[in-house]
Each structure stands twice: as structure tokens, then as C-alpha cells.
Amino acid sequence: MRILVTLFLIVMVFSCSKKEQKGSNIDGLWIVKKVKVGNKEITPISRWMKFNTDSTQTSGNGWLQHSVGTWSFKSNQLLIKNTNGLEDNAAPFQVKLENSTMTWSREEEGENVNVFLERIDKIPTSEGNKLMGLWKLKKVNLNNHSEEINSTKTLYISWDNRYILQSDTDKKEYGIYKIHGHKPELQMVNYGDNPEFKFYKFSISNNELTLIKSDTKEKLIYSRIHQFPQ
């Protein structure tokens, strides 16, 4: 009987120990839900971090992984080092773990920084990732006047940050694009002797891409296609 009681106590202690370790375990994949610096919210789009059990870590935005390094977690303090980034001279983050959520807190340049994260199962997709592919112009809206377009004008967004605009006359405009890190904005600039910077607010729904030009409020609506028009 005494042996059974001893075995039961050992199992209970081991079980509690495992639960405690699980509660303080940050291994795995996390998405940043909100970032506050002082009174300002500056949440990046689809920002994720993955903490591996071998004390290495990777992070990125959407499908783009851009940072690698190491991490250590002791006494609720998290220290992150990126071997391909700038040196972080601020103090380690104070970490609060609650089930599948995590909060980091520290002071940076005199302001309180709070990062709110949630545990996830796969790397998130950003709206910028969904831009990639071939789009055909179907409608233009300018000065509250909407016009259906029956043409072969297309916009091709490539994975390597290049774009191709093709007109009805087979004239092509080549350039590079960038997606804003904190809002749904498409930034484009063409190659050539007279480069022009263009900024569009974008949204994607049901295989339709809407671009709204920042300066003129011109609205362009494209539909996704999978072959260049003949």
C-alpha cells in the first residue's frame, strides 16, 4: 500500500511539473496581433515568429521570412538575437503567458512597448501575398463615373517584386513594386528615363483586385486570370 501511495505521489508531481513547463513554454509559431509604442498602435501586417526547441528562431511577414537568430527565456525574460539584423541594445522583454496568448513588455527610447501575440499552426498569408499573379482590367471609376472596360489591359505582379503593365497596343511598362508593411498600400515605380512613383490603396475579394490611386482617387478594378489575353 505504501508503495502505491509513493507511486501516486510521484505521478502527481511529474504531472504538475509537465503542466508548469507547458504553461511557460514559448516554443512554436506565433503571430503578432498588436504592437503599441506609447499611445500609438503600429501593428505590422502578418508578422510572425517561430521559436524552435534548439534555441534558434526565425521570423517574417506573410510568406517572407527575413530574420534568423537565437532566443533565450529565463525568469519570464525573453532575449532575441537576429544574426542577420541590427544589434538590439534594449533590455529583454518581460513576458506574460496565458494559454495560447503572450504579451511582451519593455521600454525603448523612453517609451513603453507592448507586443501582443497569439499561438498559430501555420505561417499566415498577407493581403500582399494574394496580389501575386495576373489581373485583367474590367472597370474604371473616376469622378464618380464608372466605365466597364472591354480590353486586354493586364497587370502582372511577380514574386520577385517586379510588375508588368500591358496596354491594348501591346505596349508594356516594366517596374518594381513594394507592399507597405503596416497598411494595404501598393507602391509602384516604372523603369526608364522618366520614373513615376504611384501609390494605390488595394483590396482583394472574390478574385477581384481594387486599386485606388492616392492622389486622384481613380479606382481600377481587375479580375484574376491565368493566361495572357490573345
C-alpha positions as CSV (number, residue, x, y, z in Angstrom):
1,M,0.0,0.0,0.0
2,R,2.8,2.4,0.9
3,I,4.5,1.7,-2.5
4,L,1.2,2.5,-4.3
5,V,0.9,5.8,-2.4
6,T,4.5,6.7,-3.3
7,L,4.0,5.9,-6.9
8,F,0.8,8.0,-7.0
9,L,2.7,11.0,-5.4
10,I,5.5,10.7,-8.0
11,V,3.0,10.6,-10.9
12,M,1.2,13.7,-9.5
13,V,4.4,15.7,-9.0
14,F,5.6,14.7,-12.5
15,S,2.2,15.7,-14.0
16,C,2.2,19.1,-12.3
17,S,5.8,19.7,-13.4
18,K,4.9,18.9,-17.0
19,K,1.9,21.3,-16.8
20,E,4.1,24.1,-15.4
21,Q,6.6,23.6,-18.2
22,K,3.9,23.7,-20.8
23,G,2.5,26.9,-19.3
24,S,5.9,28.6,-19.6
25,N,6.8,27.2,-22.9
26,I,7.1,29.6,-25.8
27,D,8.2,27.0,-28.4
28,G,6.3,27.1,-31.6
29,L,4.7,29.6,-34.0
30,W,3.2,32.9,-33.0
31,I,1.5,35.8,-34.8
32,V,1.8,39.4,-33.7
33,K,-1.8,40.7,-33.2
34,K,-0.9,44.2,-31.9
35,V,2.0,46.4,-31.2
36,K,1.7,49.5,-29.0
37,V,4.5,52.1,-28.6
38,G,3.4,54.6,-26.0
39,N,-0.1,55.7,-27.1
40,K,0.4,54.7,-30.8
41,E,-0.5,51.4,-32.4
42,I,1.9,50.3,-35.1
43,T,0.9,46.7,-35.8
44,P,2.8,45.1,-38.7
45,I,0.9,43.1,-41.3
46,S,1.1,39.3,-40.9
47,R,4.1,39.4,-38.6
48,W,5.1,36.0,-37.2
49,M,7.8,34.5,-35.1
50,K,8.8,30.8,-34.7
51,F,10.8,29.7,-31.6
52,N,12.5,26.3,-32.1
53,T,13.4,23.9,-29.3
54,D,17.1,24.2,-30.2
55,S,17.0,27.9,-29.1
56,T,17.0,29.2,-32.7
57,Q,14.3,31.4,-34.1
58,T,13.0,32.7,-37.4
59,S,10.6,35.5,-38.2
60,G,8.9,37.2,-41.1
61,N,5.9,38.8,-42.6
62,G,3.5,36.7,-44.6
63,W,5.3,34.3,-46.9
64,L,8.6,36.3,-46.5
65,Q,11.0,35.0,-43.9
66,H,13.5,37.8,-43.3
67,S,15.1,37.2,-39.9
68,V,17.0,34.4,-38.3
69,G,18.8,34.1,-35.0
70,T,18.6,32.7,-31.4
71,W,16.5,33.2,-28.3
72,S,16.7,32.5,-24.6
73,F,13.9,32.6,-22.0
74,K,14.6,32.7,-18.3
75,S,12.7,34.1,-15.3
76,N,10.0,35.4,-17.7
77,Q,12.6,37.4,-19.6
78,L,12.9,36.9,-23.4
79,L,16.1,37.8,-25.2
80,I,16.0,37.6,-29.0
81,K,19.1,38.0,-31.2
82,N,19.0,38.2,-35.0
83,T,22.2,37.2,-36.6
84,N,21.3,39.0,-39.9
85,G,19.9,42.1,-38.2
86,L,20.9,45.1,-36.1
87,E,22.1,44.8,-32.5
88,D,19.3,45.2,-30.0
89,N,20.5,47.3,-27.1
90,A,17.3,47.4,-25.2
91,A,16.5,45.3,-22.2
92,P,15.0,41.8,-22.6
93,F,11.2,41.6,-22.9
94,Q,9.2,40.8,-19.8
95,V,6.9,38.0,-20.9
96,K,3.4,37.1,-19.7
97,L,2.0,33.8,-20.9
98,E,-1.7,32.9,-20.7
99,N,-2.7,29.7,-22.5
100,S,-2.4,30.5,-26.3
101,T,-1.6,34.2,-25.9
102,M,1.6,36.0,-25.0
103,T,2.5,39.6,-24.1
104,W,5.9,41.2,-24.3
105,S,6.7,44.4,-22.5
106,R,9.8,46.7,-22.2
107,E,10.9,50.3,-22.5
108,E,12.5,51.5,-25.7
109,E,13.9,55.1,-26.0
110,G,11.8,56.3,-23.1
111,E,8.5,54.8,-24.3
112,N,6.6,51.7,-23.2
113,V,6.4,49.0,-25.8
114,N,3.8,46.2,-25.7
115,V,3.6,43.3,-28.2
116,F,0.6,41.0,-28.1
117,L,0.9,37.6,-29.7
118,E,-1.2,34.5,-30.3
119,R,-0.2,31.0,-31.0
120,I,-0.9,29.7,-34.5
121,D,-0.4,26.5,-36.5
122,K,0.9,27.8,-39.9
123,I,2.6,30.8,-41.3
124,P,-0.1,33.5,-42.1
125,T,-0.8,34.8,-45.6
126,S,-0.8,38.6,-46.1
127,E,-3.0,40.5,-48.5
128,G,0.2,41.4,-50.3
129,N,0.9,37.7,-50.9
130,K,-2.6,37.5,-52.6
131,L,-1.6,40.2,-55.1
132,M,0.8,38.0,-57.0
133,G,-0.4,36.7,-60.3
134,L,-2.1,38.0,-63.5
135,W,-5.0,40.5,-63.4
136,K,-7.2,41.9,-66.3
137,L,-8.7,45.4,-66.1
138,K,-12.5,45.2,-66.1
139,K,-13.7,48.6,-64.7
140,V,-12.5,52.1,-64.2
141,N,-14.2,54.6,-61.8
142,L,-13.1,58.3,-62.0
143,N,-15.0,61.3,-60.6
144,N,-17.9,59.1,-59.6
145,H,-18.3,57.8,-63.2
146,S,-17.9,54.1,-63.7
147,E,-17.0,52.6,-67.0
148,E,-16.8,48.9,-67.9
149,I,-13.6,48.0,-69.8
150,N,-13.5,45.5,-72.7
151,S,-9.9,45.3,-73.4
152,T,-6.7,43.3,-73.0
153,K,-5.1,45.6,-70.4
154,T,-3.4,43.5,-67.8
155,L,-1.3,43.8,-64.6
156,Y,1.2,41.1,-63.8
157,I,2.6,41.0,-60.2
158,S,5.6,38.8,-60.0
159,W,7.1,37.1,-56.8
160,D,10.4,39.0,-57.3
161,N,8.8,42.4,-56.8
162,R,8.6,43.2,-60.5
163,Y,5.4,44.2,-62.3
164,I,4.4,44.4,-66.0
165,L,1.5,46.7,-67.2
166,Q,0.3,45.8,-70.7
167,S,-2.0,48.0,-72.8
168,D,-4.3,47.2,-75.7
169,T,-1.5,48.1,-78.1
170,D,0.9,45.5,-76.6
171,K,2.9,48.4,-75.1
172,K,4.4,47.2,-71.9
173,E,5.5,49.1,-68.8
174,Y,8.0,47.4,-66.6
175,G,8.8,48.3,-63.0
176,I,9.2,47.3,-59.4
177,Y,6.6,47.3,-56.6
178,K,6.6,47.3,-52.8
179,I,3.8,46.5,-50.3
180,H,3.6,48.8,-47.2
181,G,4.5,46.9,-44.0
182,H,1.6,48.4,-41.9
183,K,-1.3,49.1,-44.3
184,P,-2.7,47.8,-47.6
185,E,-0.8,50.1,-49.9
186,L,0.8,49.1,-53.2
187,Q,3.8,51.3,-54.2
188,M,4.9,51.1,-57.9
189,V,7.7,52.8,-59.9
190,N,8.5,52.2,-63.5
191,Y,11.8,51.7,-65.2
192,G,13.1,54.1,-67.8
193,D,14.2,57.7,-68.2
194,N,11.1,59.1,-66.5
195,P,10.3,57.0,-63.5
196,E,7.0,57.9,-61.8
197,F,6.0,56.7,-58.3
198,K,2.4,55.6,-57.9
199,F,0.6,54.7,-54.7
200,Y,-2.5,52.6,-54.5
201,K,-4.7,51.5,-51.7
202,F,-5.7,47.9,-52.5
203,S,-8.2,45.3,-51.5
204,I,-8.9,41.8,-52.8
205,S,-12.2,40.0,-52.7
206,N,-13.7,37.1,-54.7
207,N,-10.8,37.1,-57.2
208,E,-11.2,40.9,-57.8
209,L,-8.5,43.4,-57.2
210,T,-9.4,47.0,-56.5
211,L,-6.7,49.7,-56.7
212,I,-7.5,53.3,-55.6
213,K,-4.9,55.8,-56.6
214,S,-3.9,58.1,-53.7
215,D,-3.7,61.4,-55.5
216,T,-6.6,61.2,-58.0
217,K,-8.9,58.7,-56.2
218,E,-9.1,56.9,-59.5
219,K,-10.4,53.4,-58.9
220,L,-9.3,50.4,-61.0
221,I,-11.0,47.1,-60.8
222,Y,-9.2,43.9,-62.1
223,S,-10.3,40.3,-62.2
224,R,-7.8,37.4,-61.8
225,I,-7.0,35.5,-64.9
226,H,-4.5,32.7,-65.5
227,Q,-3.4,33.3,-69.1
228,F,-2.4,36.4,-71.0
229,P,-5.2,37.6,-73.4
230,Q,-4.5,36.9,-77.1
